Each structure stands twice: as C-alpha cells, then as structure tokens.
Amino acid sequence: MSAIPDKIDNRSYGEDHGATDDAVLTFRTVAKSFRSGGRRIDALREISLGVRRGQATGLIGPDGAGKTTLIRLAAGLLLPD
C-alpha cells in the first residue's frame, strides 16, 4: 500500500480530466487544514494541479498562501485531509 494518497499521483489531468502519460505530479481536489488555538485554518482548499515532465514550474504567493504545505504534500511529508 502506498503512503501517498489517491488524490496525489504521477499522472497529469488536462482540461478534460483525462490522464496524460508525461506527468510527474498531479493533485486532484486536495485540501489540507490545521488546528491553531481551537480554530481550523485551511492551508489548501480543493487544489488541482498537474506538472508535466520537462515543464518548469514555480510557486509564487504571499506568506501563508500554502506553498510550503503543497511541497510537503508532494514529498509525502504531510497527508491531505
């Protein structure tokens, strides 16, 4: 059994949501939240993303936007909700 959940795999999904063979990473409606001080903080909400082999990809956003959370999910260091 894989440690990486079904929502994260090595296939990319195009606009028609059909898998493409050249993908190295795919997120399908992935969410991650944390608890802080008794309240829930949504770090990622329903993120879908596909990265194809040979494609240069960057994550840009303000502090607290979920960039590090996304990378930790991709690396298998965190599990999605």
Secondary structure as UniProt FT lines:
FT   TURN            6..7
FT   STRAND          8..9
FT   STRAND          12..13
FT   TURN            15..16
FT   STRAND          19..20
FT   TURN            21..22
FT   STRAND          23..36
FT   TURN            37..38
FT   STRAND          39..52
FT   TURN            53..54
FT   TURN            63..64
FT   HELIX           67..74
FT   TURN            75..76
//
